[in-house]
Amino acid sequence: MNKTQKVIEHLKTKKSITSWDAIQLYRVTRLSAIIFNLRKRGMNIRTRERAFKDVNNDTSYYAEYILEE
């Protein structure tokens, strides 16, 4: 199973994925490129911006990709 297939399976079972999930679970470092290609193939994936406080207590953001049914 290649990395794209792993991301597809993750989205189908868990309904969402972040870059950190992809790195830790599948060693995928270019998740946004995979999501771009999946959208071109017709998958309905939306992006939700998530906020968190970093080590300096500044607000930072990351993307969560969500599979829409």
CHARMM internal coordinates of N, CA and C (Angstrom, degrees):
IC EDIT
DIST 1 N 1 CA 1.4539
DIST 1 CA 1 C 1.5291
ANGL 1 N 1 CA 1 C 108.12
DIST 1 C 2 N 1.3350
ANGL 1 CA 1 C 2 N 116.55
DIHE 1 N 1 CA 1 C 2 N 125.81
DIST 2 N 2 CA 1.4634
ANGL 1 C 2 N 2 CA 119.12
DIHE 1 CA 1 C 2 N 2 CA 179.44
DIST 2 CA 2 C 1.5356
ANGL 2 N 2 CA 2 C 110.86
DIHE 1 C 2 N 2 CA 2 C -83.80
DIST 2 C 3 N 1.3301
ANGL 2 CA 2 C 3 N 115.68
DIHE 2 N 2 CA 2 C 3 N 176.56
DIST 3 N 3 CA 1.4673
ANGL 2 C 3 N 3 CA 119.92
DIHE 2 CA 2 C 3 N 3 CA -174.25
DIST 3 CA 3 C 1.5244
ANGL 3 N 3 CA 3 C 112.27
DIHE 2 C 3 N 3 CA 3 C -64.39
DIST 3 C 4 N 1.3118
ANGL 3 CA 3 C 4 N 117.54
DIHE 3 N 3 CA 3 C 4 N -38.20
DIST 4 N 4 CA 1.4660
ANGL 3 C 4 N 4 CA 120.44
DIHE 3 CA 3 C 4 N 4 CA 178.06
DIST 4 CA 4 C 1.5190
ANGL 4 N 4 CA 4 C 110.51
DIHE 3 C 4 N 4 CA 4 C -62.30
DIST 4 C 5 N 1.3042
ANGL 4 CA 4 C 5 N 116.74
DIHE 4 N 4 CA 4 C 5 N -43.99
DIST 5 N 5 CA 1.4655
ANGL 4 C 5 N 5 CA 120.58
DIHE 4 CA 4 C 5 N 5 CA 178.87
DIST 5 CA 5 C 1.5273
ANGL 5 N 5 CA 5 C 111.02
DIHE 4 C 5 N 5 CA 5 C -63.17
DIST 5 C 6 N 1.3248
ANGL 5 CA 5 C 6 N 117.23
DIHE 5 N 5 CA 5 C 6 N -36.84
DIST 6 N 6 CA 1.4625
ANGL 5 C 6 N 6 CA 120.75
DIHE 5 CA 5 C 6 N 6 CA 177.97
DIST 6 CA 6 C 1.5280
ANGL 6 N 6 CA 6 C 110.72
DIHE 5 C 6 N 6 CA 6 C -64.86
DIST 6 C 7 N 1.3307
ANGL 6 CA 6 C 7 N 116.63
DIHE 6 N 6 CA 6 C 7 N -40.70
DIST 7 N 7 CA 1.4677
ANGL 6 C 7 N 7 CA 120.49
DIHE 6 CA 6 C 7 N 7 CA 178.40
DIST 7 CA 7 C 1.5264
ANGL 7 N 7 CA 7 C 110.07
DIHE 6 C 7 N 7 CA 7 C -66.03
DIST 7 C 8 N 1.3232
ANGL 7 CA 7 C 8 N 117.65
DIHE 7 N 7 CA 7 C 8 N -42.51
DIST 8 N 8 CA 1.4719
ANGL 7 C 8 N 8 CA 121.20
DIHE 7 CA 7 C 8 N 8 CA 177.97
DIST 8 CA 8 C 1.5212
ANGL 8 N 8 CA 8 C 110.15
DIHE 7 C 8 N 8 CA 8 C -59.15
DIST 8 C 9 N 1.3051
ANGL 8 CA 8 C 9 N 117.55
DIHE 8 N 8 CA 8 C 9 N -48.85
DIST 9 N 9 CA 1.4647
ANGL 8 C 9 N 9 CA 121.30
DIHE 8 CA 8 C 9 N 9 CA -179.94
DIST 9 CA 9 C 1.5290
ANGL 9 N 9 CA 9 C 111.27
DIHE 8 C 9 N 9 CA 9 C -61.20
DIST 9 C 10 N 1.3343
ANGL 9 CA 9 C 10 N 116.41
DIHE 9 N 9 CA 9 C 10 N -40.39
DIST 10 N 10 CA 1.4621
ANGL 9 C 10 N 10 CA 120.52
DIHE 9 CA 9 C 10 N 10 CA 178.44
DIST 10 CA 10 C 1.5317
ANGL 10 N 10 CA 10 C 110.12
DIHE 9 C 10 N 10 CA 10 C -61.59
DIST 10 C 11 N 1.3295
ANGL 10 CA 10 C 11 N 116.10
DIHE 10 N 10 CA 10 C 11 N -47.11
DIST 11 N 11 CA 1.4645
ANGL 10 C 11 N 11 CA 119.97
DIHE 10 CA 10 C 11 N 11 CA 179.63
DIST 11 CA 11 C 1.5258
ANGL 11 N 11 CA 11 C 111.49
DIHE 10 C 11 N 11 CA 11 C -62.20
DIST 11 C 12 N 1.3034
ANGL 11 CA 11 C 12 N 117.20
DIHE 11 N 11 CA 11 C 12 N -39.00
DIST 12 N 12 CA 1.4673
ANGL 11 C 12 N 12 CA 120.29
DIHE 11 CA 11 C 12 N 12 CA -179.48
DIST 12 CA 12 C 1.5258
ANGL 12 N 12 CA 12 C 112.12
DIHE 11 C 12 N 12 CA 12 C -68.22
DIST 12 C 13 N 1.3127
ANGL 12 CA 12 C 13 N 117.06
DIHE 12 N 12 CA 12 C 13 N -34.27
DIST 13 N 13 CA 1.4648
ANGL 12 C 13 N 13 CA 119.37
DIHE 12 CA 12 C 13 N 13 CA -177.14
DIST 13 CA 13 C 1.5251
ANGL 13 N 13 CA 13 C 112.95
DIHE 12 C 13 N 13 CA 13 C -92.26
DIST 13 C 14 N 1.3235
ANGL 13 CA 13 C 14 N 117.73
DIHE 13 N 13 CA 13 C 14 N -39.51
DIST 14 N 14 CA 1.4695
ANGL 13 C 14 N 14 CA 121.57
DIHE 13 CA 13 C 14 N 14 CA -175.59
DIST 14 CA 14 C 1.5306
ANGL 14 N 14 CA 14 C 113.11
DIHE 13 C 14 N 14 CA 14 C -100.56
DIST 14 C 15 N 1.3301
ANGL 14 CA 14 C 15 N 117.43
DIHE 14 N 14 CA 14 C 15 N -16.56
DIST 15 N 15 CA 1.4735
ANGL 14 C 15 N 15 CA 125.09
DIHE 14 CA 14 C 15 N 15 CA 177.13
DIST 15 CA 15 C 1.5291
ANGL 15 N 15 CA 15 C 114.47
DIHE 14 C 15 N 15 CA 15 C 77.26
DIST 15 C 16 N 1.3479
ANGL 15 CA 15 C 16 N 118.81
DIHE 15 N 15 CA 15 C 16 N -12.94
DIST 16 N 16 CA 1.4704
ANGL 15 C 16 N 16 CA 119.91
DIHE 15 CA 15 C 16 N 16 CA 177.31
DIST 16 CA 16 C 1.5231
ANGL 16 N 16 CA 16 C 109.51
DIHE 15 C 16 N 16 CA 16 C -154.13
DIST 16 C 17 N 1.3490
ANGL 16 CA 16 C 17 N 114.49
DIHE 16 N 16 CA 16 C 17 N 161.51
DIST 17 N 17 CA 1.4601
ANGL 16 C 17 N 17 CA 120.44
DIHE 16 CA 16 C 17 N 17 CA 178.31
DIST 17 CA 17 C 1.5255
ANGL 17 N 17 CA 17 C 108.77
DIHE 16 C 17 N 17 CA 17 C -153.61
DIST 17 C 18 N 1.3242
ANGL 17 CA 17 C 18 N 115.63
DIHE 17 N 17 CA 17 C 18 N 147.45
DIST 18 N 18 CA 1.4656
ANGL 17 C 18 N 18 CA 122.20
DIHE 17 CA 17 C 18 N 18 CA 173.78
DIST 18 CA 18 C 1.5217
ANGL 18 N 18 CA 18 C 108.50
DIHE 17 C 18 N 18 CA 18 C -117.29
DIST 18 C 19 N 1.3067
ANGL 18 CA 18 C 19 N 116.53
DIHE 18 N 18 CA 18 C 19 N 167.50
DIST 19 N 19 CA 1.4595
ANGL 18 C 19 N 19 CA 120.16
DIHE 18 CA 18 C 19 N 19 CA 177.17
DIST 19 CA 19 C 1.5204
ANGL 19 N 19 CA 19 C 111.13
DIHE 18 C 19 N 19 CA 19 C -59.77
DIST 19 C 20 N 1.3279
ANGL 19 CA 19 C 20 N 116.66
DIHE 19 N 19 CA 19 C 20 N -39.72
DIST 20 N 20 CA 1.4620
ANGL 19 C 20 N 20 CA 120.06
DIHE 19 CA 19 C 20 N 20 CA -179.54
DIST 20 CA 20 C 1.5348
ANGL 20 N 20 CA 20 C 110.67
DIHE 19 C 20 N 20 CA 20 C -64.05
DIST 20 C 21 N 1.3384
ANGL 20 CA 20 C 21 N 116.85
DIHE 20 N 20 CA 20 C 21 N -41.48
DIST 21 N 21 CA 1.4671
ANGL 20 C 21 N 21 CA 120.19
DIHE 20 CA 20 C 21 N 21 CA 174.76
DIST 21 CA 21 C 1.5279
ANGL 21 N 21 CA 21 C 110.21
DIHE 20 C 21 N 21 CA 21 C -56.97
DIST 21 C 22 N 1.3249
ANGL 21 CA 21 C 22 N 115.44
DIHE 21 N 21 CA 21 C 22 N -48.89
DIST 22 N 22 CA 1.4622
ANGL 21 C 22 N 22 CA 121.18
DIHE 21 CA 21 C 22 N 22 CA -176.27
DIST 22 CA 22 C 1.5254
ANGL 22 N 22 CA 22 C 111.76
DIHE 21 C 22 N 22 CA 22 C -62.12
DIST 22 C 23 N 1.3153
ANGL 22 CA 22 C 23 N 116.55
DIHE 22 N 22 CA 22 C 23 N -40.56
DIST 23 N 23 CA 1.4638
ANGL 22 C 23 N 23 CA 120.49
DIHE 22 CA 22 C 23 N 23 CA 179.56
DIST 23 CA 23 C 1.5241
ANGL 23 N 23 CA 23 C 110.19
DIHE 22 C 23 N 23 CA 23 C -66.69
DIST 23 C 24 N 1.3159
ANGL 23 CA 23 C 24 N 116.40
DIHE 23 N 23 CA 23 C 24 N -50.84
DIST 24 N 24 CA 1.4623
ANGL 23 C 24 N 24 CA 120.49
DIHE 23 CA 23 C 24 N 24 CA -175.83
DIST 24 CA 24 C 1.5270
ANGL 24 N 24 CA 24 C 113.14
DIHE 23 C 24 N 24 CA 24 C -65.99
DIST 24 C 25 N 1.3241
ANGL 24 CA 24 C 25 N 116.61
DIHE 24 N 24 CA 24 C 25 N -43.31
DIST 25 N 25 CA 1.4587
ANGL 24 C 25 N 25 CA 120.36
DIHE 24 CA 24 C 25 N 25 CA -173.15
DIST 25 CA 25 C 1.5219
ANGL 25 N 25 CA 25 C 113.96
DIHE 24 C 25 N 25 CA 25 C -84.88
DIST 25 C 26 N 1.3558
ANGL 25 CA 25 C 26 N 116.41
DIHE 25 N 25 CA 25 C 26 N -37.43
DIST 26 N 26 CA 1.4568
ANGL 25 C 26 N 26 CA 119.81
DIHE 25 CA 25 C 26 N 26 CA -169.63
DIST 26 CA 26 C 1.5269
ANGL 26 N 26 CA 26 C 114.03
DIHE 25 C 26 N 26 CA 26 C -127.09
DIST 26 C 27 N 1.3123
ANGL 26 CA 26 C 27 N 117.90
DIHE 26 N 26 CA 26 C 27 N 1.80
DIST 27 N 27 CA 1.4740
ANGL 26 C 27 N 27 CA 122.78
DIHE 26 CA 26 C 27 N 27 CA -176.82
DIST 27 CA 27 C 1.5300
ANGL 27 N 27 CA 27 C 111.98
DIHE 26 C 27 N 27 CA 27 C 59.84
DIST 27 C 28 N 1.3327
ANGL 27 CA 27 C 28 N 116.29
DIHE 27 N 27 CA 27 C 28 N 29.80
DIST 28 N 28 CA 1.4705
ANGL 27 C 28 N 28 CA 122.73
DIHE 27 CA 27 C 28 N 28 CA 177.37
DIST 28 CA 28 C 1.5239
ANGL 28 N 28 CA 28 C 107.79
DIHE 27 C 28 N 28 CA 28 C -87.69
DIST 28 C 29 N 1.3288
ANGL 28 CA 28 C 29 N 116.37
DIHE 28 N 28 CA 28 C 29 N 118.60
DIST 29 N 29 CA 1.4632
ANGL 28 C 29 N 29 CA 120.31
DIHE 28 CA 28 C 29 N 29 CA -179.11
DIST 29 CA 29 C 1.5249
ANGL 29 N 29 CA 29 C 112.85
DIHE 28 C 29 N 29 CA 29 C -105.14
DIST 29 C 30 N 1.3247
ANGL 29 CA 29 C 30 N 117.47
DIHE 29 N 29 CA 29 C 30 N -8.58
DIST 30 N 30 CA 1.4620
ANGL 29 C 30 N 30 CA 121.07
DIHE 29 CA 29 C 30 N 30 CA -179.75
DIST 30 CA 30 C 1.5266
ANGL 30 N 30 CA 30 C 110.16
DIHE 29 C 30 N 30 CA 30 C -123.66
DIST 30 C 31 N 1.3243
ANGL 30 CA 30 C 31 N 115.04
DIHE 30 N 30 CA 30 C 31 N 56.84
DIST 31 N 31 CA 1.4610
ANGL 30 C 31 N 31 CA 120.26
DIHE 30 CA 30 C 31 N 31 CA -177.91
DIST 31 CA 31 C 1.5175
ANGL 31 N 31 CA 31 C 111.85
DIHE 30 C 31 N 31 CA 31 C -59.79
DIST 31 C 32 N 1.3182
ANGL 31 CA 31 C 32 N 117.85
DIHE 31 N 31 CA 31 C 32 N -40.92
DIST 32 N 32 CA 1.4744
ANGL 31 C 32 N 32 CA 119.36
DIHE 31 CA 31 C 32 N 32 CA -177.59
DIST 32 CA 32 C 1.5293
ANGL 32 N 32 CA 32 C 111.16
DIHE 31 C 32 N 32 CA 32 C -60.94
DIST 32 C 33 N 1.3171
ANGL 32 CA 32 C 33 N 118.48
DIHE 32 N 32 CA 32 C 33 N -34.30
DIST 33 N 33 CA 1.4677
ANGL 32 C 33 N 33 CA 121.37
DIHE 32 CA 32 C 33 N 33 CA 177.36
DIST 33 CA 33 C 1.5304
ANGL 33 N 33 CA 33 C 110.58
DIHE 32 C 33 N 33 CA 33 C -67.75
DIST 33 C 34 N 1.3102
ANGL 33 CA 33 C 34 N 116.94
DIHE 33 N 33 CA 33 C 34 N -40.47
DIST 34 N 34 CA 1.4629
ANGL 33 C 34 N 34 CA 120.37
DIHE 33 CA 33 C 34 N 34 CA 177.38
DIST 34 CA 34 C 1.5229
ANGL 34 N 34 CA 34 C 110.08
DIHE 33 C 34 N 34 CA 34 C -64.64
DIST 34 C 35 N 1.3309
ANGL 34 CA 34 C 35 N 117.39
DIHE 34 N 34 CA 34 C 35 N -43.95
DIST 35 N 35 CA 1.4695
ANGL 34 C 35 N 35 CA 121.20
DIHE 34 CA 34 C 35 N 35 CA 178.79
DIST 35 CA 35 C 1.5281
ANGL 35 N 35 CA 35 C 110.08
DIHE 34 C 35 N 35 CA 35 C -61.53
DIST 35 C 36 N 1.3294
ANGL 35 CA 35 C 36 N 117.51
DIHE 35 N 35 CA 35 C 36 N -42.67
DIST 36 N 36 CA 1.4680
ANGL 35 C 36 N 36 CA 122.00
DIHE 35 CA 35 C 36 N 36 CA 177.71
DIST 36 CA 36 C 1.5290
ANGL 36 N 36 CA 36 C 110.28
DIHE 35 C 36 N 36 CA 36 C -56.04
DIST 36 C 37 N 1.3219
ANGL 36 CA 36 C 37 N 116.42
DIHE 36 N 36 CA 36 C 37 N -47.99
DIST 37 N 37 CA 1.4636
ANGL 36 C 37 N 37 CA 120.59
DIHE 36 CA 36 C 37 N 37 CA -179.11
DIST 37 CA 37 C 1.5244
ANGL 37 N 37 CA 37 C 112.29
DIHE 36 C 37 N 37 CA 37 C -68.14
DIST 37 C 38 N 1.3154
ANGL 37 CA 37 C 38 N 117.54
DIHE 37 N 37 CA 37 C 38 N -35.89
DIST 38 N 38 CA 1.4675
ANGL 37 C 38 N 38 CA 119.86
DIHE 37 CA 37 C 38 N 38 CA 177.49
DIST 38 CA 38 C 1.5242
ANGL 38 N 38 CA 38 C 110.71
DIHE 37 C 38 N 38 CA 38 C -66.03
DIST 38 C 39 N 1.3102
ANGL 38 CA 38 C 39 N 117.11
DIHE 38 N 38 CA 38 C 39 N -38.13
DIST 39 N 39 CA 1.4715
ANGL 38 C 39 N 39 CA 120.12
DIHE 38 CA 38 C 39 N 39 CA 176.60
DIST 39 CA 39 C 1.5188
ANGL 39 N 39 CA 39 C 110.43
DIHE 38 C 39 N 39 CA 39 C -64.00
DIST 39 C 40 N 1.3353
ANGL 39 CA 39 C 40 N 116.96
DIHE 39 N 39 CA 39 C 40 N -40.55
DIST 40 N 40 CA 1.4668
ANGL 39 C 40 N 40 CA 120.32
DIHE 39 CA 39 C 40 N 40 CA 177.51
DIST 40 CA 40 C 1.5255
ANGL 40 N 40 CA 40 C 111.36
DIHE 39 C 40 N 40 CA 40 C -62.46
DIST 40 C 41 N 1.3276
ANGL 40 CA 40 C 41 N 116.58
DIHE 40 N 40 CA 40 C 41 N -29.61
DIST 41 N 41 CA 1.4628
ANGL 40 C 41 N 41 CA 121.54
DIHE 40 CA 40 C 41 N 41 CA 178.28
DIST 41 CA 41 C 1.5216
ANGL 41 N 41 CA 41 C 112.00
DIHE 40 C 41 N 41 CA 41 C -82.34
DIST 41 C 42 N 1.3244
ANGL 41 CA 41 C 42 N 117.67
DIHE 41 N 41 CA 41 C 42 N -1.41
DIST 42 N 42 CA 1.4574
ANGL 41 C 42 N 42 CA 121.07
DIHE 41 CA 41 C 42 N 42 CA 174.28
DIST 42 CA 42 C 1.5135
ANGL 42 N 42 CA 42 C 116.51
DIHE 41 C 42 N 42 CA 42 C 105.01
DIST 42 C 43 N 1.3185
ANGL 42 CA 42 C 43 N 118.05
DIHE 42 N 42 CA 42 C 43 N 1.85
DIST 43 N 43 CA 1.4641
ANGL 42 C 43 N 43 CA 119.04
DIHE 42 CA 42 C 43 N 43 CA 178.34
DIST 43 CA 43 C 1.5246
ANGL 43 N 43 CA 43 C 109.54
DIHE 42 C 43 N 43 CA 43 C -74.71
DIST 43 C 44 N 1.3192
ANGL 43 CA 43 C 44 N 116.14
DIHE 43 N 43 CA 43 C 44 N 136.61
DIST 44 N 44 CA 1.4577
ANGL 43 C 44 N 44 CA 122.40
DIHE 43 CA 43 C 44 N 44 CA -178.86
DIST 44 CA 44 C 1.5363
ANGL 44 N 44 CA 44 C 108.62
DIHE 43 C 44 N 44 CA 44 C -91.04
DIST 44 C 45 N 1.3279
ANGL 44 CA 44 C 45 N 115.84
DIHE 44 N 44 CA 44 C 45 N 94.83
DIST 45 N 45 CA 1.4645
ANGL 44 C 45 N 45 CA 122.37
DIHE 44 CA 44 C 45 N 45 CA -177.39
DIST 45 CA 45 C 1.5179
ANGL 45 N 45 CA 45 C 107.84
DIHE 44 C 45 N 45 CA 45 C -121.95
DIST 45 C 46 N 1.3225
ANGL 45 CA 45 C 46 N 115.75
DIHE 45 N 45 CA 45 C 46 N 124.85
DIST 46 N 46 CA 1.4657
ANGL 45 C 46 N 46 CA 118.48
DIHE 45 CA 45 C 46 N 46 CA 177.36
DIST 46 CA 46 C 1.5218
ANGL 46 N 46 CA 46 C 109.55
DIHE 45 C 46 N 46 CA 46 C -106.84
DIST 46 C 47 N 1.3186
ANGL 46 CA 46 C 47 N 114.41
DIHE 46 N 46 CA 46 C 47 N 159.84
DIST 47 N 47 CA 1.4598
ANGL 46 C 47 N 47 CA 121.31
DIHE 46 CA 46 C 47 N 47 CA -179.46
DIST 47 CA 47 C 1.5208
ANGL 47 N 47 CA 47 C 109.11
DIHE 46 C 47 N 47 CA 47 C -110.10
DIST 47 C 48 N 1.3208
ANGL 47 CA 47 C 48 N 115.66
DIHE 47 N 47 CA 47 C 48 N 130.50
DIST 48 N 48 CA 1.4601
ANGL 47 C 48 N 48 CA 121.20
DIHE 47 CA 47 C 48 N 48 CA 174.53
DIST 48 CA 48 C 1.5244
ANGL 48 N 48 CA 48 C 107.26
DIHE 47 C 48 N 48 CA 48 C -116.51
DIST 48 C 49 N 1.3218
ANGL 48 CA 48 C 49 N 115.75
DIHE 48 N 48 CA 48 C 49 N 127.67
DIST 49 N 49 CA 1.4559
ANGL 48 C 49 N 49 CA 120.71
DIHE 48 CA 48 C 49 N 49 CA 177.89
DIST 49 CA 49 C 1.5208
ANGL 49 N 49 CA 49 C 109.32
DIHE 48 C 49 N 49 CA 49 C -82.20
DIST 49 C 50 N 1.3104
ANGL 49 CA 49 C 50 N 116.38
DIHE 49 N 49 CA 49 C 50 N 127.16
DIST 50 N 50 CA 1.4659
ANGL 49 C 50 N 50 CA 122.44
DIHE 49 CA 49 C 50 N 50 CA -179.41
DIST 50 CA 50 C 1.5249
ANGL 50 N 50 CA 50 C 108.51
DIHE 49 C 50 N 50 CA 50 C -114.38
DIST 50 C 51 N 1.3150
ANGL 50 CA 50 C 51 N 116.49
DIHE 50 N 50 CA 50 C 51 N 143.31
DIST 51 N 51 CA 1.4663
ANGL 50 C 51 N 51 CA 122.23
DIHE 50 CA 50 C 51 N 51 CA -179.05
DIST 51 CA 51 C 1.5287
ANGL 51 N 51 CA 51 C 110.12
DIHE 50 C 51 N 51 CA 51 C -111.49
DIST 51 C 52 N 1.3339
ANGL 51 CA 51 C 52 N 114.88
DIHE 51 N 51 CA 51 C 52 N 149.71
DIST 52 N 52 CA 1.4628
ANGL 51 C 52 N 52 CA 120.51
DIHE 51 CA 51 C 52 N 52 CA 173.61
DIST 52 CA 52 C 1.5225
ANGL 52 N 52 CA 52 C 108.65
DIHE 51 C 52 N 52 CA 52 C -153.17
DIST 52 C 53 N 1.3085
ANGL 52 CA 52 C 53 N 115.94
DIHE 52 N 52 CA 52 C 53 N 161.81
DIST 53 N 53 CA 1.4573
ANGL 52 C 53 N 53 CA 121.49
DIHE 52 CA 52 C 53 N 53 CA 176.59
DIST 53 CA 53 C 1.5266
ANGL 53 N 53 CA 53 C 108.56
DIHE 52 C 53 N 53 CA 53 C -92.33
DIST 53 C 54 N 1.3360
ANGL 53 CA 53 C 54 N 116.54
DIHE 53 N 53 CA 53 C 54 N 127.97
DIST 54 N 54 CA 1.4540
ANGL 53 C 54 N 54 CA 119.60
DIHE 53 CA 53 C 54 N 54 CA 179.68
DIST 54 CA 54 C 1.5320
ANGL 54 N 54 CA 54 C 110.53
DIHE 53 C 54 N 54 CA 54 C -85.36
DIST 54 C 55 N 1.3191
ANGL 54 CA 54 C 55 N 117.42
DIHE 54 N 54 CA 54 C 55 N -172.27
DIST 55 N 55 CA 1.4702
ANGL 54 C 55 N 55 CA 121.64
DIHE 54 CA 54 C 55 N 55 CA -175.28
DIST 55 CA 55 C 1.5248
ANGL 55 N 55 CA 55 C 112.37
DIHE 54 C 55 N 55 CA 55 C -64.52
DIST 55 C 56 N 1.3221
ANGL 55 CA 55 C 56 N 117.17
DIHE 55 N 55 CA 55 C 56 N -21.71
DIST 56 N 56 CA 1.4737
ANGL 55 C 56 N 56 CA 121.55
DIHE 55 CA 55 C 56 N 56 CA 177.91
DIST 56 CA 56 C 1.5219
ANGL 56 N 56 CA 56 C 112.02
DIHE 55 C 56 N 56 CA 56 C -95.05
DIST 56 C 57 N 1.3198
ANGL 56 CA 56 C 57 N 116.56
DIHE 56 N 56 CA 56 C 57 N 10.16
DIST 57 N 57 CA 1.4597
ANGL 56 C 57 N 57 CA 123.79
DIHE 56 CA 56 C 57 N 57 CA -177.81
DIST 57 CA 57 C 1.5289
ANGL 57 N 57 CA 57 C 112.96
DIHE 56 C 57 N 57 CA 57 C 64.38
DIST 57 C 58 N 1.3240
ANGL 57 CA 57 C 58 N 116.03
DIHE 57 N 57 CA 57 C 58 N 22.55
DIST 58 N 58 CA 1.4624
ANGL 57 C 58 N 58 CA 121.22
DIHE 57 CA 57 C 58 N 58 CA 173.66
DIST 58 CA 58 C 1.5247
ANGL 58 N 58 CA 58 C 108.11
DIHE 57 C 58 N 58 CA 58 C -91.53
DIST 58 C 59 N 1.3133
ANGL 58 CA 58 C 59 N 115.64
DIHE 58 N 58 CA 58 C 59 N 150.87
DIST 59 N 59 CA 1.4573
ANGL 58 C 59 N 59 CA 119.74
DIHE 58 CA 58 C 59 N 59 CA 177.57
DIST 59 CA 59 C 1.5228
ANGL 59 N 59 CA 59 C 109.46
DIHE 58 C 59 N 59 CA 59 C -80.97
DIST 59 C 60 N 1.3170
ANGL 59 CA 59 C 60 N 115.39
DIHE 59 N 59 CA 59 C 60 N 127.36
DIST 60 N 60 CA 1.4607
ANGL 59 C 60 N 60 CA 122.46
DIHE 59 CA 59 C 60 N 60 CA 175.73
DIST 60 CA 60 C 1.5211
ANGL 60 N 60 CA 60 C 107.85
DIHE 59 C 60 N 60 CA 60 C -123.29
DIST 60 C 61 N 1.3260
ANGL 60 CA 60 C 61 N 115.18
DIHE 60 N 60 CA 60 C 61 N 166.87
DIST 61 N 61 CA 1.4551
ANGL 60 C 61 N 61 CA 120.16
DIHE 60 CA 60 C 61 N 61 CA -174.69
DIST 61 CA 61 C 1.5258
ANGL 61 N 61 CA 61 C 111.05
DIHE 60 C 61 N 61 CA 61 C -132.15
DIST 61 C 62 N 1.3264
ANGL 61 CA 61 C 62 N 115.60
DIHE 61 N 61 CA 61 C 62 N 151.49
DIST 62 N 62 CA 1.4587
ANGL 61 C 62 N 62 CA 121.70
DIHE 61 CA 61 C 62 N 62 CA 172.51
DIST 62 CA 62 C 1.5253
ANGL 62 N 62 CA 62 C 107.95
DIHE 61 C 62 N 62 CA 62 C -143.51
DIST 62 C 63 N 1.3091
ANGL 62 CA 62 C 63 N 115.76
DIHE 62 N 62 CA 62 C 63 N 163.87
DIST 63 N 63 CA 1.4683
ANGL 62 C 63 N 63 CA 121.29
DIHE 62 CA 62 C 63 N 63 CA -178.72
DIST 63 CA 63 C 1.5308
ANGL 63 N 63 CA 63 C 109.95
DIHE 62 C 63 N 63 CA 63 C -98.19
DIST 63 C 64 N 1.3178
ANGL 63 CA 63 C 64 N 114.07
DIHE 63 N 63 CA 63 C 64 N 139.56
DIST 64 N 64 CA 1.4544
ANGL 63 C 64 N 64 CA 121.24
DIHE 63 CA 63 C 64 N 64 CA 168.45
DIST 64 CA 64 C 1.5213
ANGL 64 N 64 CA 64 C 107.00
DIHE 63 C 64 N 64 CA 64 C -115.81
DIST 64 C 65 N 1.3079
ANGL 64 CA 64 C 65 N 116.77
DIHE 64 N 64 CA 64 C 65 N 125.39
DIST 65 N 65 CA 1.4641
ANGL 64 C 65 N 65 CA 121.47
DIHE 64 CA 64 C 65 N 65 CA -178.74
DIST 65 CA 65 C 1.5204
ANGL 65 N 65 CA 65 C 108.32
DIHE 64 C 65 N 65 CA 65 C -98.40
DIST 65 C 66 N 1.3353
ANGL 65 CA 65 C 66 N 115.64
DIHE 65 N 65 CA 65 C 66 N 128.24
DIST 66 N 66 CA 1.4460
ANGL 65 C 66 N 66 CA 122.34
DIHE 65 CA 65 C 66 N 66 CA -172.97
DIST 66 CA 66 C 1.5245
ANGL 66 N 66 CA 66 C 109.82
DIHE 65 C 66 N 66 CA 66 C -121.49
DIST 66 C 67 N 1.3262
ANGL 66 CA 66 C 67 N 115.89
DIHE 66 N 66 CA 66 C 67 N 128.11
DIST 67 N 67 CA 1.4580
ANGL 66 C 67 N 67 CA 120.85
DIHE 66 CA 66 C 67 N 67 CA 177.63
DIST 67 CA 67 C 1.5247
ANGL 67 N 67 CA 67 C 108.69
DIHE 66 C 67 N 67 CA 67 C -80.42
DIST 67 C 68 N 1.3278
ANGL 67 CA 67 C 68 N 115.29
DIHE 67 N 67 CA 67 C 68 N 122.13
DIST 68 N 68 CA 1.4670
ANGL 67 C 68 N 68 CA 121.67
DIHE 67 CA 67 C 68 N 68 CA 177.65
DIST 68 CA 68 C 1.5162
ANGL 68 N 68 CA 68 C 108.07
DIHE 67 C 68 N 68 CA 68 C -94.77
DIST 68 C 69 N 1.2953
ANGL 68 CA 68 C 69 N 116.46
DIHE 68 N 68 CA 68 C 69 N 135.04
DIST 69 N 69 CA 1.4747
ANGL 68 C 69 N 69 CA 120.99
DIHE 68 CA 68 C 69 N 69 CA 179.19
DIST 69 CA 69 C 1.5022
ANGL 69 N 69 CA 69 C 110.47
DIHE 68 C 69 N 69 CA 69 C -83.58
END
COOR INIT
IC SEED 1 N 1 CA 1 C
IC BUILD
